[in-house]
Amino acid sequence: MRVVIDTKVFVSGLLLPESTPGRIVQAWRDWQFEVVMSNLMLDEIERVLLYPKIQSRLGWTVDVISRYVGLLRFRTDVVSVEPSAVASTIAKNQSVRDPGDLIVLQTFIAGTADVIVSGDKDLLALGDGYPVERPSEFSQRL
């Protein structure tokens, strides 16, 4: 199964390993499914991990964060996103309330993923046109 994990879910999983997002991240680490990411998503994850509050809670240095993102590039299927082509496909199918969510949708389409895992209400609102599941729903499959 190919899965796009929203940045908030992914980072929550790192911060709270005993939580539902934490169990999802652990299941990925245990090779239970394949994560699909784009360079845009990886950049966003790195940017969020570098927030002082997040960095402090994880206890990670800038070097550790850089190495972790490098590991993500190695352990995930990093797909190329062509925003113009994918955005036009999305526009034909759904109206996207939050333009920031286009990165996730573009990654989903370009990566021919099976599901998006997100708690974002704007992404969840696209559930009629795309397979978007809350972390709690997705974790029940694991």
Secondary structure, DSSP 8 states (H G I E B T S, - for coil): -EEEE-HHHHHHHHH-TTSHHHHHHHHHHTTSSEEEEEHHHHHHHHHHHTSHHHHHHHT--HHHHHHHHHHHHHHSEEE---HHHHHHHHHHH---S-GGGHHHHHHHHHTT-SEEE---HHHHTTTTTS-EE-HHHHHHH-
